Amino acid sequence: MKKIAIALFLSAILGTSVLAGCSPKEETPAPDTTQEEAAPEAEQPAAEEEFADLAELFKKGENAFKDGIYYAQTFTMTDQQSQMKTWHKGDKVKSSIVADGDEMINIIDSKTGEFVTYSASEKTGMRFKADSGDSAFMPDTSMTDIASVDEQVDTATFEVVGDEKILGEDCAVILSKDKATNEEVKLWVSKKYGITMKMVSKGVDGSEMTIEVTELKVGDINDSEFEVPSDVVIEEF
């Protein structure tokens, strides 16, 4: 099962702070520089307001994942493409990935520390459970899932560059770019739900990866979706 590591492209984005760039100017004690500094100080509230709006936008996504959401997404990188379906509700996450003709199902309960993985065709799988709430061994689904892509955006270098529609959803287009390396991440975030509908990342070597939501359903996720079918044999670990 191939897992696309988003962090490989996003980690290099963490860099210089643009919003904090005004602080050195504030330390200048000379009174005759007041007018020279007036322009940067006038621009700062607008930047802070934009940052607050973006934080509020991402906050909406937390409610969607808590109340219940289903989405299918396509991963495209060079000549490779894969698909994954994901269900979130409360503390539970279920993902379905097709690889080599077989559908692999993963179910995670972060509250109990339980992780189940099984083959839909072979009807066999394994169950793991963390001891005393220690979930360090649990798989990091955020590496292959849009659920935490928002957190990877460098809020010091972000820029809202426009508005577009994805699957009928009005989205804010957000760009985070490393000026030193030209690596960048571009997100299309639903204004209604705060969910990343599309992400395009570009590496320093010119490589590009795209993750795009192709199906979306918010709310009305049945609890039975996170249950293992009775005909699947699960081995306990």
LOBA-28275 format. One record per residue (C-alpha): z, y, x; residue number from 1; residue in three letters. Coordinates in pm, whole numbers, m for minus. Each point is the difference from the previous one (the first is absolute). Example, Ala and Ser with C-alpha at 12.3 -4.5 7.8 and 13.67 -1.06 7.14 Angstrom:
2
<node <780; m450; 1230>; 1; "ALA">
<node <m66; 344; 137>; 2; "SER">
This chain:
237
<node <0; 0; 0>; 1; "MET">
<node <m118; 322; 159>; 2; "LYS">
<node <237; 294; m15>; 3; "LYS">
<node <m130; 349; 72>; 4; "ILE">
<node <262; 206; 182>; 5; "ALA">
<node <m21; 356; m128>; 6; "ILE">
<node <264; 115; 246>; 7; "ALA">
<node <m232; m62; 295>; 8; "LEU">
<node <m210; 290; m119>; 9; "PHE">
<node <278; 219; m138>; 10; "LEU">
<node <265; m14; 274>; 11; "SER">
<node <m199; 225; 231>; 12; "ALA">
<node <m10; 267; m270>; 13; "ILE">
<node <370; 80; 53>; 14; "LEU">
<node <m13; 301; 226>; 15; "GLY">
<node <48; 374; 26>; 16; "THR">
<node <168; 191; m282>; 17; "SER">
<node <m223; 266; m152>; 18; "VAL">
<node <249; 114; m264>; 19; "LEU">
<node <267; 46; 267>; 20; "ALA">
<node <m233; 207; 214>; 21; "GLY">
<node <143; 327; m128>; 22; "CYS">
<node <346; m54; 152>; 23; "SER">
<node <m81; 123; 353>; 24; "PRO">
<node <m117; 330; m146>; 25; "LYS">
<node <327; 44; m189>; 26; "GLU">
<node <195; m19; 328>; 27; "GLU">
<node <m169; 315; 139>; 28; "THR">
<node <268; 274; m6>; 29; "PRO">
<node <m219; 304; 69>; 30; "ALA">
<node <m4; 224; m311>; 31; "PRO">
<node <m342; 146; 82>; 32; "ASP">
<node <m167; m337; m71>; 33; "THR">
<node <99; m1; m367>; 34; "THR">
<node <m341; 96; m131>; 35; "GLN">
<node <m176; m251; 228>; 36; "GLU">
<node <213; m280; m143>; 37; "GLU">
<node <m34; 115; m361>; 38; "ALA">
<node <m321; m197; m64>; 39; "ALA">
<node <134; m343; 110>; 40; "PRO">
<node <323; 56; m195>; 41; "GLU">
<node <m199; 89; m313>; 42; "ALA">
<node <m199; m324; 27>; 43; "GLU">
<node <305; m223; 42>; 44; "GLN">
<node <117; 1; m367>; 45; "PRO">
<node <m346; m116; m110>; 46; "ALA">
<node <12; m289; 247>; 47; "ALA">
<node <351; m94; m113>; 48; "GLU">
<node <m111; 10; m364>; 49; "GLU">
<node <m296; m228; 75>; 50; "GLU">
<node <232; m243; 181>; 51; "PHE">
<node <239; 0; m294>; 52; "ALA">
<node <m285; m71; m240>; 53; "ASP">
<node <m119; m292; 215>; 54; "LEU">
<node <350; m146; 21>; 55; "ALA">
<node <29; 25; m378>; 56; "GLU">
<node <m339; m168; m38>; 57; "LEU">
<node <107; m299; 211>; 58; "PHE">
<node <328; m14; m194>; 59; "LYS">
<node <m195; m88; m315>; 60; "LYS">
<node <m115; m319; 168>; 61; "GLY">
<node <357; m127; 30>; 62; "GLU">
<node <37; 4; m378>; 63; "ASN">
<node <m331; m182; m51>; 64; "ALA">
<node <99; m284; 234>; 65; "PHE">
<node <343; m24; m160>; 66; "LYS">
<node <m124; m10; m359>; 67; "ASP">
<node <m284; m243; 72>; 68; "GLY">
<node <m348; 25; 144>; 69; "ILE">
<node <m296; m226; 78>; 70; "TYR">
<node <m291; 86; 226>; 71; "TYR">
<node <m285; m173; 180>; 72; "ALA">
<node <m117; 143; 329>; 73; "GLN">
<node <m286; m59; 241>; 74; "THR">
<node <40; 18; 378>; 75; "PHE">
<node <m309; 85; 204>; 76; "THR">
<node <m5; 10; 379>; 77; "MET">
<node <m322; m23; 206>; 78; "THR">
<node <m181; m305; m140>; 79; "ASP">
<node <307; m156; m161>; 80; "GLN">
<node <114; 38; m359>; 81; "GLN">
<node <288; m155; m192>; 82; "SER">
<node <171; 46; m335>; 83; "GLN">
<node <360; m9; m111>; 84; "MET">
<node <173; 27; m337>; 85; "LYS">
<node <355; 129; m25>; 86; "THR">
<node <266; 21; m271>; 87; "TRP">
<node <313; 215; 39>; 88; "HIS">
<node <296; 23; m236>; 89; "LYS">
<node <350; 104; 96>; 90; "GLY">
<node <111; m204; 302>; 91; "ASP">
<node <m284; m251; m25>; 92; "LYS">
<node <m344; m6; 158>; 93; "VAL">
<node <m275; m257; m42>; 94; "LYS">
<node <m325; m9; 196>; 95; "SER">
<node <m309; m218; m27>; 96; "SER">
<node <m239; m32; 295>; 97; "ILE">
<node <m312; m217; 12>; 98; "VAL">
<node <m75; m138; 347>; 99; "ALA">
<node <m229; m286; 99>; 100; "ASP">
<node <m57; m84; m364>; 101; "GLY">
<node <369; m39; m79>; 102; "ASP">
<node <224; 238; m192>; 103; "GLU">
<node <335; 62; 167>; 104; "MET">
<node <282; 139; m213>; 105; "ILE">
<node <304; 181; 142>; 106; "ASN">
<node <299; 99; m213>; 107; "ILE">
<node <282; 212; 143>; 108; "ILE">
<node <330; 92; m164>; 109; "ASP">
<node <160; 267; 219>; 110; "SER">
<node <323; m11; m203>; 111; "LYS">
<node <69; m370; 61>; 112; "THR">
<node <m180; m19; 336>; 113; "GLY">
<node <m224; m279; m128>; 114; "GLU">
<node <m356; m52; 120>; 115; "PHE">
<node <m238; m260; m147>; 116; "VAL">
<node <m348; m77; 126>; 117; "THR">
<node <m231; m267; m139>; 118; "TYR">
<node <m361; m114; m24>; 119; "SER">
<node <m144; 29; m350>; 120; "ALA">
<node <m249; m283; 61>; 121; "SER">
<node <227; m242; 187>; 122; "GLU">
<node <297; 69; m230>; 123; "LYS">
<node <244; m6; 291>; 124; "THR">
<node <208; 266; 166>; 125; "GLY">
<node <324; 108; 165>; 126; "MET">
<node <303; 205; m97>; 127; "ARG">
<node <212; 198; 245>; 128; "PHE">
<node <317; 194; m66>; 129; "LYS">
<node <177; 251; 222>; 130; "ALA">
<node <369; m55; 74>; 131; "ASP">
<node <249; 263; m113>; 132; "SER">
<node <m273; 236; m106>; 133; "GLY">
<node <m161; m2; 345>; 134; "ASP">
<node <m371; 30; m71>; 135; "SER">
<node <m112; 62; 358>; 136; "ALA">
<node <m214; m313; m8>; 137; "PHE">
<node <m181; 106; m316>; 138; "MET">
<node <m372; 72; 35>; 139; "PRO">
<node <m90; 368; 29>; 140; "ASP">
<node <m235; 35; m297>; 141; "THR">
<node <m29; 372; 64>; 142; "SER">
<node <m233; m78; 289>; 143; "MET">
<node <m264; m120; m243>; 144; "THR">
<node <88; 191; m312>; 145; "ASP">
<node <m58; 353; m128>; 146; "ILE">
<node <357; 10; m134>; 147; "ALA">
<node <129; 162; 319>; 148; "SER">
<node <m312; 163; 134>; 149; "VAL">
<node <132; 337; m120>; 150; "ASP">
<node <294; m33; 239>; 151; "GLU">
<node <m238; m37; 294>; 152; "GLN">
<node <m152; 346; m46>; 153; "VAL">
<node <124; 244; 262>; 154; "ASP">
<node <142; 279; m216>; 155; "THR">
<node <m17; 231; 302>; 156; "ALA">
<node <m379; m15; 19>; 157; "THR">
<node <m105; m66; m358>; 158; "PHE">
<node <m243; 221; m187>; 159; "GLU">
<node <m106; m9; m364>; 160; "VAL">
<node <m378; 25; 25>; 161; "VAL">
<node <m120; m44; m357>; 162; "GLY">
<node <1; m190; m329>; 163; "ASP">
<node <m202; m307; m99>; 164; "GLU">
<node <3; m279; m259>; 165; "LYS">
<node <61; m366; 83>; 166; "ILE">
<node <m22; m249; m291>; 167; "LEU">
<node <23; 296; m234>; 168; "GLY">
<node <324; 121; 160>; 169; "GLU">
<node <20; 363; 111>; 170; "ASP">
<node <99; m19; 367>; 171; "CYS">
<node <116; 246; 262>; 172; "ALA">
<node <m188; m59; 326>; 173; "VAL">
<node <239; 19; 297>; 174; "ILE">
<node <m99; 1; 367>; 175; "LEU">
<node <233; m73; 292>; 176; "SER">
<node <m163; 43; 341>; 177; "LYS">
<node <107; m22; 363>; 178; "ASP">
<node <m174; 293; 169>; 179; "LYS">
<node <44; m150; 345>; 180; "ALA">
<node <m171; m333; m73>; 181; "THR">
<node <m196; 77; m321>; 182; "ASN">
<node <161; m303; m165>; 183; "GLU">
<node <44; 67; m368>; 184; "GLU">
<node <112; m138; m333>; 185; "VAL">
<node <m144; 121; m330>; 186; "LYS">
<node <169; m83; m330>; 187; "LEU">
<node <m104; 35; m362>; 188; "TRP">
<node <327; 18; m197>; 189; "VAL">
<node <17; m18; m379>; 190; "SER">
<node <145; 323; m135>; 191; "LYS">
<node <136; m181; m305>; 192; "LYS">
<node <165; m300; 166>; 193; "TYR">
<node <41; 102; 367>; 194; "GLY">
<node <m179; m319; 104>; 195; "ILE">
<node <m244; m17; 291>; 196; "THR">
<node <m332; m98; m157>; 197; "MET">
<node <m198; 3; 323>; 198; "LYS">
<node <66; 28; 372>; 199; "MET">
<node <m242; 45; 289>; 200; "VAL">
<node <133; m13; 356>; 201; "SER">
<node <m198; 76; 315>; 202; "LYS">
<node <110; m115; 345>; 203; "GLY">
<node <m50; 170; 334>; 204; "VAL">
<node <m275; m252; 78>; 205; "ASP">
<node <m191; 98; m313>; 206; "GLY">
<node <102; m311; m194>; 207; "SER">
<node <53; 51; m370>; 208; "GLU">
<node <199; m184; m265>; 209; "MET">
<node <m10; 60; m375>; 210; "THR">
<node <242; m119; m266>; 211; "ILE">
<node <m98; 76; m359>; 212; "GLU">
<node <154; m87; m335>; 213; "VAL">
<node <m254; m170; m227>; 214; "THR">
<node <231; m81; m294>; 215; "GLU">
<node <313; 178; m121>; 216; "LEU">
<node <251; m67; m277>; 217; "LYS">
<node <323; 197; m28>; 218; "VAL">
<node <286; m141; m208>; 219; "GLY">
<node <17; m308; m226>; 220; "ASP">
<node <46; m253; 284>; 221; "ILE">
<node <158; m318; m137>; 222; "ASN">
<node <296; m146; 192>; 223; "ASP">
<node <m166; m342; m17>; 224; "SER">
<node <m263; 131; 244>; 225; "GLU">
<node <254; m53; 279>; 226; "PHE">
<node <85; m360; m90>; 227; "GLU">
<node <m135; m300; 192>; 228; "VAL">
<node <m210; m230; m224>; 229; "PRO">
<node <178; m322; m94>; 230; "SER">
<node <m274; m218; 152>; 231; "ASP">
<node <44; 151; 348>; 232; "VAL">
<node <220; m203; 237>; 233; "VAL">
<node <221; 232; 206>; 234; "ILE">
<node <179; m112; 317>; 235; "GLU">
<node <331; 178; 67>; 236; "GLU">
<node <78; 147; 342>; 237; "PHE">
